[in-house]
Amino acid sequence: MRIKKYIGLFFPLLIFSCSVKKLIPEGEQLYTGSTIQLESDLSKKESEEIQTDLEKLLRPLPNSKLLGMRFGLWAYYKGQKEKPGFINKFLSKKFGEKPVYLGQIQPERTSNILLNRLENKGFYFSSSIYQITEKGKFANLEYQVRISDPYILETYQILGGDSLPINQEIQMLMGRTIMKKGSRLDLDELKKERERIDRDLKARGYYNFNPDLLIFEADTNHYEDRKFDLYLRLKSNTPIKATFPYSIEHIYVFPDYNVHLDNGDGDTVSVSGIEFIQKPEIFKPELLQKYILFREGSKFNPEISRTTSNRLSNIGNFRYVNISYDVSDTVLREDGTYPLKANIYLSPLNKRSVRAEIQGLTKSNSFVGPALLLGYQNRNLFRGGEIFNLTGKFGYEVQLASGDREALQSIEMGLTGSLVFPRVLFPVPVMNRFRYSIPKTRISAGYEYQNRTDLYLLYSYNTSFGYFWNVNRFVYHEFNPISLSIVNLARTSPRFEEILNANPFLRRSFEQQFISGMNYTFNYNQLADPDRKNAIFIGATVDFAGNLFRGLNALIGSENPGSIFGLEFAQYLKGDIDLRYYKKFSAENVLVSRIFAGLGVPVGNSLSLPFVKQYFAGGPRSVRAFRIRALGPGTFMPQDTNMGGFFDQAGDIRLEGNLEYRFPFNKYLKGAFFVDAGNVWLYKENDALPGGKFTNSWAEELAVGGGFGLRLDIQLFVIRLDTAIPLRRPWLLETGPWQDRIWLGNRDWRRDNLVFNFAIGYPF
């Protein structure tokens, strides 16, 4: 309750301290903004659209407000004092806004701009008057705009004879026009119509055409009321070559292009009419030609050219892809087209690379230690764009001992290899069914060794086969029809056996040694469009395991339906969804909201999900006010926190919500305020984890935390440091889960409540 009391005292004090009224110079009036009152006979929807369009023309904008306060203006005034001091100087430099006074406003000019915009929309002879309202040191304007009746389209015709092929083409394209009878004489719509015709003509081979060669004429003489006839024609100075289509006569591909070298003296190989020039052979021509969508004799089409460029770029072997066209002859061919020569320049990336990385790890369970990562990559392994990755890891951790607690050690080693083919490995040819991006095939295999002294020795093997691809720049799919994992708990200590005996669910999650299934991932990401003001992200994953083996065992009447090849297999159904909404107030002032929900259902012989498939909460990408994997399930809290190093707290269900406001300090340093809420639960009751089962009272069992973060954004990557405070602890539900005080000056309080998260990249 003390927090609410402090908030109640803080905001009135803040509002009072940031008041700018007394700082406004004598003789000046602060401009607080303008409004527009429309008078029209238009529909409500159309009137609202026009008003929104007109409001964008109001300039200058008044000083910004945050929570009702003009903080930027206040900071500017404070920085202009004779002796502002260091803090006021800093605030003025980083946040200050120069005042916008009434004397800077030109209402007559603004009225003319509003009327000009209405004329461009087809509303001629409208009127606009304005009124100034003064309130002491503040003033605002109101524009009263009367919208006239618009000019409406009656007929739309093409002028010019049929002697030129282009006029015939334009006439054929009239069925796709956006200029319908009843349309307004809208300048923006006329521009769109010209651009539409240009796109359609380009798709039909008119390489040298551009929309500026078209001109519109409007005639109102035939009507007494506000109607007009619209005529479209080519400009009189239109070049003759712009009025004929172009077709591709030759296609040259340079797979090893270097701008500083002569690339024309390589060996030439012709495949499907495409000339590949390279020496030595960098990329197999018979494979590369499948990514090229145009052929000799086909008409020029910019959309097919862009799609081809995108397909070639997505191979992943080239630093850049450039497709250019040259007019190879000035003589019109018999088919009525001019010839084009297509040149495809491909500049390859370095074929081999080696990476070494040394990490210093520190975990919430007091494990610290170094880790070494070694990576090798070979692009274009078999000269078909294949990418081979081999990654090895060695890590050593020791748990810092304090008091009577033993110091535990952990050794982890792993080796993972993957081979990505930039095409579909499938019995039936399917590449041409994918236009934007050809699916890639990935085969991977890995081995991991984990030895926690005095606890257990674990070996794990995994392999997968699947496909991933982009339908367009927003939509991503990944499908792995084969996903296999084998876990071998080779050794357990008596101490760890006690833990397993006390928690049968945990024992089962380790005993289920064989995981065989398939999974599918879908992503829809509007962040791919940087100019979008508001963007959404939708991610969904579905994971199935054990069902095929269960069915086979039932079919053959196996005596042990829960095992295959002598190994007990896991059987479960799992799915989750990740929803995010990005509200952009400006390029770098963004409010991000996120909801995550995941459910795993153990079926058949499984009591719970395998340990590696369970959900976890807490940490730098979850509820940041709680240690990584140390939250839940439900209201459960280990009585002996020293046991937290033995196994992570996990569940079959996860619900989480996040709200984060991001803002810049300067070009590289960003800040964020955030609030997180969430938890994990069990699908089935587990006596060893009381309070962990999901029930109707799940909302009361949510953990809540909030905090502040700093992010160093240097474009290549983001270094993030978040500081968070738990506001609600679900395991204290009976005694009072909410934080009752913020006591930053107390060392013990800081030790028990401040949580620091260091990570690379944004949390979501």
C-alpha positions in Angstrom: 0.0 0.0 0.0 3.0 2.3 0.5 3.6 2.2 -3.3 0.2 3.6 -4.0 0.8 6.3 -1.4 4.1 7.3 -3.0 2.5 7.3 -6.5 -0.3 9.6 -5.2 2.2 12.0 -3.9 4.6 11.8 -6.8 2.4 12.7 -9.8 0.9 15.9 -8.4 4.4 17.0 -7.5 5.7 16.1 -11.0 2.8 18.0 -12.7 3.5 21.1 -10.5 7.2 21.0 -11.1 6.8 20.7 -14.9 4.4 23.6 -15.3 5.5 26.0 -18.0 3.0 28.8 -17.6 5.2 30.9 -15.4 8.2 30.3 -17.7 6.5 31.8 -20.8 8.0 35.3 -21.6 5.9 38.4 -21.3 4.2 39.4 -24.5 4.2 35.8 -25.9 1.4 33.3 -26.1 2.1 29.6 -26.4 0.4 27.9 -29.3 -1.5 24.9 -28.1 -2.7 23.5 -31.4 -5.4 23.8 -34.1 -8.7 22.0 -34.8 -10.8 21.7 -37.9 -14.6 21.8 -38.0 -15.9 20.4 -41.3 -19.3 21.3 -42.9 -20.2 18.9 -45.7 -22.9 16.7 -47.1 -20.5 13.7 -47.3 -20.9 10.4 -45.6 -19.5 10.0 -42.1 -16.7 7.7 -43.3 -15.7 10.0 -46.2 -15.8 13.1 -44.0 -13.6 11.5 -41.4 -11.1 10.4 -44.0 -10.9 14.0 -45.4 -10.6 15.5 -41.9 -7.7 13.2 -41.1 -6.0 14.2 -44.4 -6.5 17.9 -43.7 -5.2 17.7 -40.1 -1.9 16.4 -41.4 -1.4 19.8 -43.1 -1.6 21.8 -39.9 1.8 23.3 -39.3 3.7 24.0 -37.2 2.9 21.4 -34.6 2.4 22.6 -31.0 4.9 21.5 -28.3 4.4 17.8 -27.4 2.8 16.7 -24.2 3.4 13.6 -22.1 0.8 12.6 -19.5 -0.6 16.1 -19.8 2.8 17.8 -19.2 4.9 19.7 -21.7 8.1 18.2 -20.4 10.3 19.0 -23.5 9.3 22.6 -23.4 9.9 22.8 -19.6 13.3 21.2 -20.1 14.1 23.8 -22.8 13.1 26.8 -20.6 15.2 25.4 -17.7 18.2 25.1 -19.9 17.9 28.8 -21.0 18.4 30.1 -17.4 21.4 32.2 -16.7 22.9 29.5 -14.5 21.0 26.3 -15.5 23.3 23.8 -13.8 24.4 20.4 -15.0 21.1 18.6 -14.7 19.1 21.3 -16.5 21.7 21.5 -19.3 21.5 17.8 -19.8 17.7 17.7 -19.8 17.5 20.6 -22.2 20.1 19.0 -24.6 18.4 15.6 -24.6 14.7 16.4 -24.3 14.3 20.1 -24.8 11.9 21.5 -27.4 11.9 25.1 -28.6 8.6 26.9 -27.8 6.0 27.4 -30.6 4.4 30.8 -30.1 1.2 32.1 -31.7 3.2 34.7 -33.6 4.8 31.9 -35.6 1.5 30.7 -37.0 0.3 31.8 -40.4 -3.4 31.0 -40.4 -4.1 32.6 -43.8 -1.4 30.5 -45.5 -2.7 27.4 -43.7 -6.3 28.1 -44.9 -5.0 28.4 -48.5 -3.2 25.0 -48.1 -6.4 23.4 -46.9 -8.4 24.7 -49.8 -5.7 23.6 -52.3 -5.8 20.1 -50.8 -9.6 20.0 -51.2 -9.3 21.1 -54.9 -6.8 18.2 -55.4 -9.6 16.0 -54.0 -12.1 17.3 -56.4 -13.9 19.8 -54.1 -13.6 23.1 -56.0 -14.8 26.4 -54.6 -14.8 25.4 -50.9 -14.3 28.0 -48.2 -12.3 28.3 -45.0 -12.3 30.8 -42.1 -10.4 30.7 -38.8 -10.8 31.9 -35.3 -8.2 32.4 -32.6 -9.1 31.6 -29.0 -6.8 33.2 -26.3 -6.6 32.0 -22.7 -4.0 34.1 -20.9 -0.6 32.9 -22.0 -2.1 30.2 -24.2 -3.8 30.3 -27.6 -5.3 27.9 -30.1 -6.9 28.1 -33.6 -10.1 26.6 -35.1 -10.5 26.4 -38.8 -14.1 26.2 -40.1 -14.1 24.5 -43.5 -17.1 24.3 -45.8 -16.7 21.5 -48.4 -18.4 22.1 -51.7 -20.0 19.4 -53.8 -17.3 17.5 -55.8 -16.9 17.0 -59.5 -18.1 13.5 -60.5 -16.8 11.3 -63.3 -19.3 10.6 -66.1 -17.2 9.0 -68.8 -13.6 7.8 -69.2 -12.1 7.4 -72.7 -8.7 6.8 -74.4 -7.6 9.3 -77.1 -5.4 8.3 -80.0 -5.6 5.9 -82.9 -5.0 2.1 -82.9 -1.9 2.4 -85.1 0.4 2.0 -82.2 0.4 -1.3 -80.3 0.6 0.6 -77.0 -2.8 2.2 -77.5 -4.4 -1.2 -78.1 -2.7 -2.5 -75.0 -4.0 0.5 -72.9 -7.5 -0.1 -74.3 -7.3 -3.7 -73.2 -6.2 -2.7 -69.7 -9.2 -0.4 -69.2 -11.1 -3.2 -67.5 -8.7 -2.9 -64.6 -9.2 0.8 -64.2 -9.8 2.4 -60.7 -11.6 5.4 -62.4 -15.2 4.3 -62.3 -18.3 6.3 -63.1 -19.1 8.4 -60.0 -15.5 8.9 -59.0 -14.3 12.3 -57.8 -11.8 14.4 -59.8 -9.1 13.4 -57.3 -5.5 14.1 -58.2 -4.2 11.3 -56.1 -6.5 8.8 -57.9 -5.3 10.1 -61.3 -1.7 9.5 -60.2 -2.6 6.0 -59.1 -4.3 5.3 -62.4 -1.2 6.4 -64.3 1.0 4.2 -62.1 -1.4 1.2 -62.6 -1.2 1.6 -66.4 2.6 1.8 -66.2 2.8 -1.3 -64.1 0.5 -3.3 -66.4 2.4 -2.1 -69.5 5.8 -3.0 -67.9 4.4 -6.5 -67.2 3.6 -6.8 -70.9 7.2 -5.9 -72.0 7.1 -2.1 -72.3 10.6 -1.6 -70.9 11.1 2.0 -71.8 7.7 3.3 -70.8 7.1 5.5 -67.7 3.9 7.1 -66.2 5.0 10.6 -67.0 4.3 9.9 -70.7 0.5 9.8 -69.9 -1.6 12.9 -69.6 -5.2 13.4 -68.4 -7.7 16.0 -69.7 -11.0 16.8 -67.9 -13.9 18.3 -69.8 -16.8 19.9 -67.9 -18.4 21.8 -70.8 -21.1 19.2 -71.6 -22.7 19.4 -68.2 -24.5 22.1 -66.2 -24.0 20.3 -62.9 -20.7 19.2 -61.4 -19.8 16.3 -63.8 -16.8 15.8 -66.1 -15.6 13.6 -68.9 -12.0 12.2 -68.5 -9.7 11.6 -71.4 -6.3 9.8 -71.4 -3.7 10.2 -74.1 0.0 9.9 -74.7 2.1 13.0 -74.7 3.0 14.3 -78.1 6.7 14.0 -77.5 6.6 10.3 -76.4 9.6 8.5 -77.8 8.8 5.8 -80.4 10.8 3.2 -78.4 8.6 3.7 -75.4 5.5 2.6 -77.4 6.8 -0.9 -78.3 7.4 -4.0 -76.0 10.8 -5.6 -75.4 11.7 -9.2 -75.3 14.8 -10.9 -73.9 17.2 -12.1 -76.6 20.2 -13.2 -74.5 20.7 -14.1 -70.9 24.2 -14.0 -69.4 25.0 -15.1 -65.8 28.3 -14.3 -64.0 28.3 -16.5 -60.8 31.7 -15.1 -59.7 31.4 -11.5 -60.6 34.0 -9.0 -59.3 33.5 -5.3 -60.2 37.3 -4.8 -60.3 38.1 -7.6 -62.7 37.3 -8.6 -66.3 34.5 -11.1 -65.9 34.0 -11.9 -69.6 36.9 -14.3 -70.2 35.6 -17.3 -68.3 34.3 -20.6 -69.8 30.8 -20.4 -71.1 28.3 -23.1 -70.5 24.7 -22.9 -72.0 21.8 -24.5 -70.0 18.2 -24.0 -71.2 19.3 -21.0 -73.3 21.1 -19.3 -70.5 24.8 -18.5 -70.8 26.9 -19.1 -67.6 30.3 -17.5 -67.7 32.7 -18.6 -64.9 36.2 -19.9 -64.5 36.7 -22.1 -62.5 33.2 -23.4 -61.9 31.8 -21.7 -58.8 28.2 -22.8 -59.1 26.8 -25.7 -61.1 24.8 -24.1 -64.0 22.2 -26.9 -64.1 21.3 -26.0 -60.5 21.5 -22.3 -60.7 19.3 -22.0 -63.8 16.3 -23.3 -61.8 16.3 -20.0 -59.8 15.9 -17.9 -63.0 12.3 -17.4 -64.0 12.7 -15.7 -67.4 14.0 -17.3 -70.6 15.0 -16.3 -74.1 12.0 -15.0 -76.1 10.0 -14.0 -73.0 8.9 -10.4 -72.7 10.4 -8.1 -70.2 8.6 -8.3 -66.8 9.9 -6.3 -63.8 8.0 -8.4 -61.3 9.5 -11.6 -62.6 12.9 -9.9 -62.6 12.5 -8.9 -58.9 11.3 -12.3 -58.0 14.3 -13.9 -59.7 16.6 -11.6 -57.8 15.0 -12.5 -54.5 15.3 -16.2 -55.3 19.0 -15.9 -56.1 19.6 -13.8 -52.9 17.9 -16.3 -50.7 20.4 -19.0 -51.8 22.6 -17.4 -49.1 25.9 -17.6 -51.1 26.0 -14.2 -52.7 27.0 -10.8 -51.2 24.7 -9.1 -53.7 22.6 -9.9 -56.8 22.2 -7.4 -59.6 20.1 -7.9 -62.7 20.5 -5.3 -65.5 19.1 -5.0 -69.0 20.7 -3.5 -72.1 19.0 -2.7 -75.4 21.1 -5.0 -77.6 19.7 -3.8 -81.0 17.9 -0.7 -82.2 16.0 -2.6 -85.0 12.5 -3.7 -84.4 12.2 -7.4 -84.8 9.6 -9.3 -86.8 7.5 -10.1 -83.8 7.0 -6.4 -83.1 9.4 -6.2 -80.1 12.8 -4.7 -79.5 15.5 -7.0 -78.2 17.0 -6.9 -74.6 20.1 -8.5 -73.2 19.8 -9.6 -69.5 22.9 -9.7 -67.4 22.8 -11.4 -64.0 25.8 -10.4 -61.8 26.4 -12.6 -58.7 29.1 -11.6 -56.2 29.8 -14.6 -53.9 30.6 -14.4 -50.2 33.7 -15.9 -48.8 33.4 -19.7 -49.1 34.9 -20.7 -45.7 34.8 -19.0 -42.4 36.0 -20.0 -38.9 34.6 -18.5 -35.7 35.9 -18.7 -32.1 34.0 -17.3 -29.1 34.8 -17.3 -25.5 32.0 -16.7 -23.0 31.8 -16.0 -19.3 28.7 -17.5 -17.9 26.9 -16.7 -14.7 23.5 -18.2 -13.8 20.8 -17.6 -11.2 21.7 -20.9 -9.5 25.2 -19.5 -8.7 27.0 -21.5 -11.4 29.8 -19.5 -13.0 32.5 -20.5 -15.5 33.9 -20.1 -19.0 32.7 -21.6 -22.2 34.4 -22.0 -25.6 32.5 -22.1 -28.9 34.2 -23.0 -32.2 32.4 -22.8 -35.5 33.3 -23.7 -39.1 31.1 -22.8 -42.1 31.5 -23.8 -45.7 29.2 -22.0 -48.2 28.7 -23.8 -51.5 30.0 -27.1 -50.3 29.1 -29.1 -53.4 28.9 -26.1 -55.8 25.2 -26.0 -55.5 24.8 -23.4 -52.8 24.9 -25.9 -49.9 25.9 -24.4 -46.5 27.6 -26.7 -44.0 27.9 -25.6 -40.4 29.9 -27.4 -37.7 29.8 -26.0 -34.1 31.6 -27.4 -31.1 31.1 -26.2 -27.5 33.0 -26.9 -24.3 31.8 -25.4 -21.0 32.9 -25.7 -17.4 30.8 -24.3 -14.5 31.3 -24.4 -10.8 28.7 -23.4 -8.2 29.9 -20.8 -5.8 29.6 -22.3 -2.3 28.5 -20.2 0.7 27.8 -21.4 4.2 27.2 -25.2 4.4 26.4 -25.5 0.7 28.6 -27.8 -1.4 30.3 -26.5 -4.5 29.0 -28.5 -7.5 30.6 -28.7 -10.9 29.2 -29.1 -14.3 31.0 -30.0 -17.6 29.2 -29.7 -20.9 30.5 -30.6 -24.3 28.6 -30.7 -27.6 29.1 -31.0 -31.3 26.4 -30.0 -33.9 26.5 -30.3 -37.6 24.0 -29.1 -40.2 23.7 -29.1 -44.0 21.4 -26.7 -45.7 20.4 -27.2 -49.3 18.9 -24.1 -51.0 16.3 -26.3 -52.8 13.7 -28.9 -51.9 14.9 -32.4 -51.6 11.7 -34.3 -52.4 10.8 -37.2 -54.7 8.6 -35.0 -56.9 9.9 -31.7 -58.4 8.2 -28.8 -56.6 10.6 -25.9 -56.9 8.5 -24.0 -59.5 5.5 -24.0 -57.3 7.3 -21.4 -55.1 7.8 -18.1 -56.7 9.0 -15.7 -54.0 11.5 -18.0 -52.2 12.4 -21.6 -52.8 12.2 -23.7 -49.6 15.5 -24.9 -48.2 16.1 -28.3 -46.9 18.0 -28.7 -43.6 19.6 -31.9 -42.2 21.1 -31.6 -38.8 22.7 -33.9 -36.2 24.1 -33.3 -32.8 25.7 -34.8 -29.7 25.8 -33.4 -26.2 27.6 -34.6 -23.1 26.6 -33.2 -19.7 28.2 -34.1 -16.4 27.0 -32.6 -13.2 29.3 -34.0 -10.5 27.6 -35.7 -7.6 24.3 -35.7 -9.6 24.2 -37.3 -13.0 25.9 -38.0 -16.3 23.8 -37.4 -19.4 24.3 -38.2 -23.1 22.0 -36.9 -25.7 21.8 -37.4 -29.5 19.5 -35.6 -31.9 18.8 -35.4 -35.6 16.2 -33.7 -37.8 15.2 -33.3 -41.4 12.9 -30.5 -42.6 12.2 -27.5 -44.8 11.9 -23.8 -44.2 10.9 -21.0 -46.5 9.3 -17.5 -46.9 6.0 -17.1 -48.8 6.7 -13.4 -48.9 8.6 -10.9 -46.8 6.0 -11.2 -44.0 5.2 -15.0 -43.8 7.7 -17.7 -42.8 7.1 -21.5 -42.6 9.2 -24.3 -41.1 8.2 -28.0 -41.2 10.3 -30.8 -39.8 8.7 -34.1 -40.6 11.5 -36.0 -38.9 12.8 -34.9 -35.5 14.6 -37.5 -33.3 16.2 -37.2 -29.9 17.8 -39.9 -27.7 18.6 -39.1 -24.1 20.7 -41.5 -22.1 20.9 -40.9 -18.3 24.2 -42.9 -18.0 24.9 -42.3 -14.3 23.0 -41.0 -11.3 24.3 -40.4 -7.8 22.4 -41.4 -4.6 21.7 -37.8 -3.9 20.1 -37.3 -7.3 18.2 -40.6 -6.9 16.6 -39.0 -3.8 15.5 -36.1 -5.8 14.0 -38.4 -8.5 12.3 -40.6 -5.9 10.7 -37.5 -4.4 9.4 -36.3 -7.8 8.1 -39.2 -10.0 7.2 -36.7 -12.8 10.9 -35.6 -12.9 12.0 -39.2 -13.0 9.6 -39.9 -15.9 10.8 -36.9 -17.8 14.4 -38.3 -17.6 13.5 -41.9 -18.3 11.6 -41.1 -21.5 14.8 -41.5 -23.6 13.4 -41.5 -27.1 11.6 -38.5 -28.6 10.4 -39.0 -32.2 7.9 -36.6 -33.8 7.3 -33.7 -36.2 6.9 -30.0 -35.7 5.7 -27.0 -37.7 6.3 -23.3 -37.2 4.5 -20.3 -38.7 5.5 -16.7 -38.4 3.7 -13.6 -39.7 6.0 -10.5 -39.1 5.0 -7.0 -40.2 8.2 -5.6 -38.8 9.7 -6.5 -42.2 8.1 -3.3 -43.3 10.1 -0.5 -41.5 7.7 2.2 -42.7 4.7 0.6 -41.1 3.4 2.8 -38.2 1.8 -0.1 -36.3 3.0 -3.7 -36.7 2.0 -7.1 -35.5 3.8 -10.3 -35.1 2.1 -13.7 -34.9 4.1 -16.9 -34.2 2.7 -20.3 -33.8 4.3 -23.7 -33.2 2.8 -27.2 -33.2 4.8 -30.2 -32.0 3.7 -33.9 -32.0 5.7 -36.9 -30.7 5.3 -40.6 -30.2 1.9 -40.9 -32.0 3.4 -42.8 -35.0 5.2 -45.4 -32.8 2.1 -45.8 -30.6 0.0 -46.5 -33.6 2.6 -49.0 -35.0 2.8 -50.9 -31.7 -1.0 -51.1 -31.6 -1.1 -52.3 -35.2 1.4 -55.2 -34.5 0.0 -55.9 -31.0 3.2 -55.1 -29.2 3.4 -56.3 -25.6 5.1 -53.0 -24.6 3.2 -50.2 -26.5 5.3 -47.5 -24.8 8.7 -48.5 -26.2 10.4 -49.0 -29.5 13.8 -50.7 -30.1 14.0 -51.3 -26.4 13.8 -47.5 -25.7 10.8 -45.9 -23.9 9.5 -43.1 -26.1 7.7 -39.9 -25.1 4.2 -39.2 -26.3 2.7 -35.7 -26.2 0.9 -32.9 -28.1 2.3 -29.4 -27.8 1.4 -26.0 -29.2 2.0 -22.4 -28.4 1.3 -19.0 -29.9 3.1 -15.7 -29.6 1.2 -12.4 -30.3 2.9 -9.0 -30.4 1.8 -5.5 -31.2 4.2 -2.6 -31.9 2.7 0.9 -31.6 5.1 3.4 -33.1 4.8 7.0 -31.8 7.9 7.8 -33.8 10.8 5.8 -35.4 12.3 4.9 -32.0 9.5 5.6 -29.5 7.6 2.3 -29.5 5.1 0.7 -27.2 5.3 -3.1 -27.4 2.7 -5.5 -26.0 3.0 -9.2 -26.1 1.0 -12.3 -25.1 2.4 -15.8 -25.1 0.4 -19.0 -24.4 1.7 -22.5 -24.6 0.2 -25.9 -23.8 1.7 -29.3 -23.7 -0.4 -32.4 -23.1 1.3 -35.6 -22.1 -0.6 -38.6 -23.5 -0.3 -42.4 -23.6 2.5 -43.6 -21.3 3.7 -40.0 -20.5 3.0 -38.4 -17.2 4.6 -35.1 -18.2 6.5 -33.6 -21.1 10.1 -34.6 -21.5 12.3 -32.3 -19.6 13.8 -30.7 -22.7 10.3 -29.9 -24.0 8.9 -28.3 -20.9 8.1 -24.6 -20.5 10.2 -22.3 -18.2 9.5 -18.8 -16.9 11.8 -16.1 -15.6 15.0 -14.7 -17.0 16.0 -12.1 -19.6 13.3 -13.1 -22.2 10.5 -13.9 -19.9 9.3 -12.4 -16.5 12.5 -10.5 -15.9 12.0 -9.8 -12.2 12.6 -13.5 -11.5 15.7 -15.6 -12.0 16.0 -17.7 -15.1 13.9 -20.9 -14.9 13.2 -20.2 -11.2 9.4 -19.4 -11.4 6.6 -21.8 -10.8 5.0 -24.1 -11.4 2.0 -22.3 -10.0 2.5 -21.3 -6.4 5.2 -23.9 -5.8 8.5 -22.7 -4.3 11.4 -25.1 -3.4 11.9 -25.3 0.4 15.6 -25.7 -0.1 16.7 -23.2 -2.6 20.1 -24.9 -2.8 18.4 -27.6 -4.7 17.7 -25.1 -7.5 21.0 -26.1 -9.1 19.8 -29.7 -9.5 16.9 -29.1 -11.8 15.0 -26.1 -13.2 11.4 -25.4 -12.2 9.3 -26.2 -15.3 5.8 -26.9 -16.4 3.5 -28.1 -19.2 1.6 -24.8 -19.5 2.9 -21.3 -19.9 1.0 -18.0 -19.9 2.8 -14.7 -20.2 2.1 -11.0 -20.9 4.6 -8.2 -21.4 4.3 -4.4 -21.9 7.4 -2.4 -22.8 7.9 1.3 -23.8 11.1 1.9 -25.7 12.7 5.3 -26.2 16.1 6.7 -27.3 18.6 8.7 -25.3 20.8 9.2 -28.3 21.8 7.4 -31.5 23.2 4.4 -29.8 21.9 4.3 -26.3 18.2 3.4 -25.8 16.0 3.0 -22.7 12.9 1.1 -21.8 10.3 0.8 -19.0 8.6 -2.6 -18.8 6.1 -4.7 -16.9 6.0 -8.5 -17.2 3.5 -11.0 -15.8 3.4 -14.8 -16.2 4.0 -18.3 -14.8 4.1 -22.0 -15.8 1.8 -24.8 -14.5 1.5 -28.5 -14.7 -1.1 -30.3 -16.8 -1.4 -33.1 -14.2 -1.2 -33.1 -10.5 2.3 -33.7 -9.0 2.4 -34.3 -5.3 6.1 -33.4 -5.3 5.2 -29.9 -6.6 2.2 -28.8 -4.5 0.3 -25.9 -6.1 1.7 -26.6 -9.5 -1.4 -27.8 -11.3 -3.3 -25.4 -13.6 -6.7 -24.5 -12.2 -9.4 -21.9 -12.7 -7.6 -19.6 -10.3 -4.6 -19.3 -12.6 -4.9 -15.5 -12.8 -4.3 -15.3 -9.0 -1.1 -17.2 -9.5 0.6 -14.9 -12.0 4.0 -13.4 -11.0 4.4 -9.7 -11.8 7.5 -7.7 -12.2 8.6 -4.3 -13.6 11.7 -2.4 -14.2 14.0 -0.3 -16.4 16.4 -1.3 -19.1 19.4 0.1 -21.0 20.2 -1.1 -24.6 23.3 -0.3 -26.5 22.2 -0.5 -30.2 25.2 -0.5 -32.6 23.1 -1.9 -35.6 25.0 -5.2 -35.8 23.6 -6.3 -32.5 22.0 -5.0 -29.3 23.5 -5.3 -25.8 20.8 -5.3 -23.2 20.9 -4.8 -19.4 17.5 -4.9 -17.6 17.0 -4.2 -13.9 13.7 -5.5 -12.5 11.9 -5.7 -9.2 9.3 -8.4 -8.4 6.0 -6.8 -7.7 4.0 -10.0 -7.0 5.2 -13.4 -5.8 2.6 -16.1 -6.4 4.0 -18.5 -3.7 3.1 -15.9 -1.1 -0.6 -16.0 -2.1 -1.8 -16.7 1.4 0.3 -14.1 3.3 0.2 -11.3 0.6 1.8 -11.7 -2.8 2.2 -8.0 -3.6 5.5 -6.1 -2.9 4.7 -3.7 0.0 7.7 -1.3 -0.3 10.4 -0.1 -2.6 13.5 0.3 -0.4 16.4 0.9 -2.7 18.5 2.3 0.1 18.5 -0.9 2.1 21.2 -3.4 1.2 19.3 -6.5 2.2 16.2 -5.4 0.3 18.3 -4.8 -2.9 19.9 -8.3 -2.5 16.5 -10.0 -2.2 14.6 -7.9 -4.9 16.8 -6.4 -7.5 17.3 -8.7 -10.5 19.8 -7.9 -13.3 19.5 -9.5 -16.7 22.2 -9.2 -19.3 21.4 -10.4 -22.8 22.0 -9.9 -26.5 19.1 -8.6 -28.6 15.7 -7.4 -27.6 13.5 -9.7 -25.5 10.7 -9.6 -28.2 
